[in-house]
Amino acid sequence: MLSWALTFLVVALIAAALGFSGIAGSAAWIAQVLFGLFLILFIISLIFRGRPPVA
């Protein structure tokens, strides 16, 4: 998921450099959403890491 966020970030930067503001804005928004989702899932995985499975 982090790789997808970085991919959209690169697409946004290239589109912004070429002047495609609509595409750049959309790609940057998608990158932000994916990165936020990655952080939430990462924190949840850290919290539940050492617990044994519930039977």
N, C-alpha and C positions, 0 to 999 in steps of 0.2 A: 504494500500500500504506500509505503514511503517512496518507493521508486516511481509510482504513478504520480505522486505529488510533485516530485522533482522534475518529472517529464513535463507536466503541465506548467511548472514554473519556467522551464527553459523555453517552452513554446510561447508563453506569455512575454518573456523577455525579447525573443526574436521578433514576435509580432509587433511589440511596442517599438523596437528599433526600426522596423520597416514602415511604421505608421498605421498599422491596422489596429486602431484603438478598440473597436468592438470585440475583435477576437482576443486581443490582449487582456481586456477586462474580464471576459468570460473565462479564459484559461487561468487567470490569476485567482478568480473566485473559486473555480474548481480545485485549484491547488490548495487554497486556504481550507476549504471544506475537508479535503482528503487528509491534510496534515493535522487538522483538529481531530478528525476521527482516529487517525493513527495515534495521537497523543492520548486520547481517552482510552483506547484499547490497550495501549502500552501500560498506562497507570493501573488499569484493572488487572492486567496480567501480573504486574508486580505485587499487587495486593493479594491475589489468590495463588501466588506461586508456591508457597511452602505448605499449603494445607493438603491433607490427605483427601482422596475422593470420598464423597458421601455415598454410603451404601444403601 
